[in-house]
Amino acid sequence: MIYAITNTKGGVGKTTTATNLACGFAQRNRKTLLVDLDPQAHATQCFMENRPDRDVGDFIMDKPSQALKSIIPTARENLDIVPSTAKLTETAELLSSRIRREERLMRALEAVRDEYREIILDCPPSLNILTYNAVIAGDLLIIPVQPGAGAVAGIDPLLETATELRDEENIPYRILITMFDVRTSRTNVIFEELLEEYRRRLLKTIISKSESLNQANLAGKPISEFAPSSRGAYEYDALCDEILRLRIPSRP
């Protein structure tokens, strides 16, 4: 299964979700590939200390037969990564002039998909050519949203773009509530009202706002390693189980 973790709004926990899902799947003995599509490379920094010789730009731009050369094993068992670097911004510009440019990532993943049970795409916080590639390649879109102003504003534009790119009416997606603070009760009531139309697509697991997750992000470590007994670790573990129980229709 290929999961695209995406939202056009930044700071909603996309990379936190991508890295912790990747670790959670790998810990369940499911061979997992994490693809970092964000030029900020935060997911890459979580698993790699040195600058890679090849990155996701090579993975996308080279022939699919060369895709394996851009995959790097991490120190975690069952977890590999296609890293990102600052060069990815240049790659995105080059990609915009290529034929079938929105399908390059999908074709690269098809060349390696049989090697992995789970593939996670960590998307940039914008609707650009890299996000278009992820939307086309993904079997399921996971959209993290944070309670607050403009929380759901990017959902419809993202889904409309996905529908147009894939020429499908019913795009498989789930919404993940992140950074939830039980103390902001009035904000939460308003937030729930805004999400009512998406109620059937909401994941049951909610990721709470927590100091341990903030500290894990600053340390560049998955929460299961930084604070394995924390609420954040428990919630991301539950999220892994919930996602693995989902029944997503096969692509047409």
C-alpha positions as CSV (number, residue, x, y, z in Angstrom):
1,M,0.0,0.0,0.0
2,I,1.2,3.5,-0.9
3,Y,0.2,6.3,1.6
4,A,0.6,9.9,0.6
5,I,0.8,12.1,3.7
6,T,-0.3,15.5,2.4
7,N,-1.9,18.8,3.2
8,T,-1.3,22.2,1.6
9,K,-1.1,23.8,5.0
10,G,2.3,23.6,6.8
11,G,2.8,22.8,10.5
12,V,0.1,20.2,10.8
13,G,2.3,17.2,11.5
14,K,2.8,15.7,8.1
15,T,6.5,14.7,8.6
16,T,5.8,13.6,12.2
17,T,3.1,11.3,11.0
18,A,5.1,10.0,8.0
19,T,8.2,9.2,10.1
20,N,6.3,7.6,13.0
21,L,4.1,5.5,10.7
22,A,7.2,4.4,8.9
23,C,8.8,3.3,12.1
24,G,5.6,1.7,13.4
25,F,5.1,-0.4,10.2
26,A,8.8,-1.5,10.2
27,Q,8.5,-2.5,13.9
28,R,5.6,-4.7,12.8
29,N,8.0,-6.6,10.5
30,R,6.5,-4.9,7.4
31,K,9.2,-3.9,5.0
32,T,8.7,-0.2,4.6
33,L,10.0,2.5,2.3
34,L,9.8,6.2,3.3
35,V,10.0,8.7,0.4
36,D,10.8,12.2,1.4
37,L,9.3,14.7,-1.1
38,D,9.9,17.8,0.9
39,P,12.9,20.0,0.1
40,Q,13.2,20.8,3.8
41,A,14.2,17.2,4.2
42,H,13.1,16.9,7.9
43,A,12.1,13.2,7.4
44,T,15.5,12.5,5.9
45,Q,17.3,14.2,8.9
46,C,15.4,11.9,11.2
47,F,17.0,8.8,9.7
48,M,20.3,10.0,8.1
49,E,23.2,12.0,9.4
50,N,25.2,12.4,6.2
51,R,24.3,14.0,3.0
52,P,23.3,11.3,0.5
53,D,25.0,10.9,-2.9
54,R,21.6,10.3,-4.6
55,D,18.2,11.6,-3.5
56,V,14.6,11.6,-4.4
57,G,15.3,13.9,-7.4
58,D,17.3,11.1,-9.0
59,F,14.7,8.6,-8.0
60,I,12.1,10.6,-9.9
61,M,14.1,11.8,-12.9
62,D,16.1,8.7,-13.8
63,K,14.7,5.7,-15.6
64,P,12.6,3.5,-13.4
65,S,15.2,0.7,-13.9
66,Q,17.6,2.9,-11.9
67,A,15.2,3.5,-9.0
68,L,16.8,1.1,-6.6
69,K,20.0,3.1,-6.7
70,S,18.4,5.9,-4.8
71,I,17.1,3.8,-1.9
72,I,19.1,3.8,1.2
73,P,18.7,1.4,4.2
74,T,18.3,3.1,7.6
75,A,19.6,1.9,10.9
76,R,16.1,0.6,11.6
77,E,15.3,-3.0,10.6
78,N,12.8,-3.2,7.8
79,L,13.0,0.5,7.0
80,D,14.5,2.1,3.9
81,I,14.4,5.7,2.7
82,V,14.6,7.7,-0.5
83,P,16.1,10.9,1.0
84,S,15.6,14.5,0.1
85,T,18.1,17.3,-0.2
86,A,17.9,21.0,-1.1
87,K,18.4,20.0,-4.7
88,L,14.8,18.9,-4.8
89,T,13.6,22.4,-5.5
90,E,15.7,22.4,-8.7
91,T,14.4,19.0,-9.6
92,A,10.8,20.3,-9.3
93,E,11.6,23.0,-11.8
94,L,13.1,20.6,-14.2
95,L,10.2,18.1,-13.8
96,S,7.7,20.8,-14.8
97,S,9.0,20.7,-18.4
98,R,9.0,16.9,-18.8
99,I,6.4,14.8,-20.6
100,R,4.0,12.9,-18.3
101,R,5.6,14.8,-15.4
102,E,2.9,14.0,-12.9
103,E,3.5,10.2,-13.3
104,R,7.3,10.1,-12.8
105,L,7.1,9.1,-9.2
106,M,4.4,6.4,-9.8
107,R,6.6,4.8,-12.5
108,A,9.7,4.8,-10.2
109,L,7.6,3.2,-7.4
110,E,6.2,0.6,-9.7
111,A,9.8,-0.6,-10.3
112,V,10.4,-1.2,-6.5
113,R,6.9,-1.8,-5.2
114,D,7.3,-5.6,-4.9
115,E,10.2,-5.1,-2.5
116,Y,7.9,-3.4,0.1
117,R,4.6,-4.0,1.9
118,E,4.2,-0.3,2.8
119,I,5.4,2.9,1.1
120,I,5.0,6.3,2.7
121,L,5.2,9.6,0.8
122,D,6.0,12.6,2.9
123,C,4.7,15.6,0.8
124,P,5.7,19.3,0.8
125,P,3.2,21.8,2.2
126,S,2.0,23.0,-1.1
127,L,0.1,22.0,-4.3
128,N,3.1,21.7,-6.6
129,I,4.4,19.1,-9.1
130,L,5.9,17.0,-6.3
131,T,2.5,16.8,-4.5
132,Y,0.8,16.0,-7.9
133,N,3.2,13.1,-8.3
134,A,2.4,11.8,-4.8
135,V,-1.4,12.2,-5.3
136,I,-1.2,10.1,-8.4
137,A,1.0,7.5,-6.9
138,G,-0.8,7.1,-3.6
139,D,-3.3,4.3,-2.9
140,L,-4.6,6.3,0.1
141,L,-4.2,10.0,0.9
142,I,-3.8,10.7,4.6
143,I,-4.6,14.4,5.4
144,P,-3.4,15.6,8.8
145,V,-5.4,18.6,10.1
146,Q,-4.8,20.7,13.2
147,P,-7.7,22.4,15.1
148,G,-7.6,26.1,14.5
149,A,-8.2,28.9,12.0
150,G,-8.2,27.6,8.4
151,A,-7.8,24.0,9.6
152,V,-10.0,22.5,6.8
153,A,-9.5,25.2,4.1
154,G,-7.0,23.1,2.1
155,I,-8.9,19.8,2.1
156,D,-11.4,20.6,-0.8
157,P,-8.7,22.1,-3.1
158,L,-6.5,19.1,-2.5
159,L,-9.3,16.6,-3.2
160,E,-10.4,18.5,-6.3
161,T,-6.9,18.4,-7.6
162,A,-6.6,14.7,-6.9
163,T,-9.9,14.1,-8.7
164,E,-8.7,15.9,-11.7
165,L,-5.3,14.4,-11.8
166,R,-6.5,10.8,-11.3
167,D,-9.7,11.2,-13.3
168,E,-11.6,9.4,-10.4
169,E,-14.7,10.5,-8.6
170,N,-14.1,8.8,-5.2
171,I,-10.5,9.4,-4.2
172,P,-9.6,7.2,-1.2
173,Y,-8.6,9.4,1.7
174,R,-8.7,9.7,5.4
175,I,-8.4,12.7,7.7
176,L,-6.1,12.6,10.7
177,I,-6.7,15.1,13.6
178,T,-3.3,16.1,15.0
179,M,-2.1,18.5,17.8
180,F,-5.4,18.1,19.6
181,D,-5.6,20.0,22.8
182,V,-8.5,19.0,25.1
183,R,-8.2,22.3,27.0
184,T,-9.3,24.4,24.0
185,S,-12.9,23.2,24.3
186,R,-14.6,26.0,22.3
187,T,-12.1,25.8,19.5
188,N,-12.6,22.0,19.4
189,V,-16.4,22.3,19.1
190,I,-16.1,24.7,16.2
191,F,-13.5,22.4,14.6
192,E,-15.8,19.4,14.9
193,E,-18.6,21.3,13.2
194,L,-16.2,22.2,10.3
195,L,-15.3,18.5,9.9
196,E,-18.8,17.2,10.0
197,E,-19.1,16.9,6.2
198,Y,-15.9,14.7,6.3
199,R,-17.1,12.6,9.3
200,R,-17.1,9.3,7.5
201,R,-13.5,9.8,6.4
202,L,-12.1,10.7,9.9
203,L,-9.6,8.3,11.4
204,K,-10.7,7.3,14.9
205,T,-7.2,7.8,16.3
206,I,-6.5,11.4,17.4
207,I,-2.9,12.6,17.9
208,S,-2.8,14.9,20.9
209,K,-0.7,18.0,21.3
210,S,2.2,16.9,23.6
211,E,5.6,18.1,24.8
212,S,7.1,14.7,24.1
213,L,6.2,14.9,20.4
214,N,7.7,18.4,20.2
215,Q,10.9,17.2,21.9
216,A,11.1,14.2,19.6
217,N,10.8,16.4,16.6
218,L,13.5,18.7,17.8
219,A,15.8,15.7,18.5
220,G,15.0,14.3,15.0
221,K,13.8,10.9,16.4
222,P,10.6,8.9,16.1
223,I,8.5,9.1,19.3
224,S,8.7,5.3,19.8
225,E,12.4,5.7,20.3
226,F,12.5,9.1,22.1
227,A,9.7,8.5,24.6
228,P,8.3,5.0,24.1
229,S,6.0,5.3,27.2
230,S,4.5,8.6,26.2
231,R,1.0,9.4,25.0
232,G,2.4,10.3,21.6
233,A,4.0,6.9,21.2
234,Y,0.8,5.2,22.3
235,E,-1.3,7.2,19.8
236,Y,0.9,6.7,16.8
237,D,1.0,3.0,17.7
238,A,-2.8,2.9,17.7
239,L,-2.8,4.9,14.4
240,C,-0.6,2.2,12.7
241,D,-3.0,-0.5,13.8
242,E,-6.0,1.5,12.6
243,I,-4.5,2.2,9.2
244,L,-3.5,-1.4,8.7
245,R,-7.1,-2.5,9.3
246,L,-8.4,-0.2,6.6
247,R,-9.8,-1.9,3.5
248,I,-8.9,0.4,0.5
249,P,-10.3,-0.5,-2.9
250,S,-7.8,-1.5,-5.6
251,R,-6.8,1.1,-8.1
252,P,-8.7,1.0,-11.4
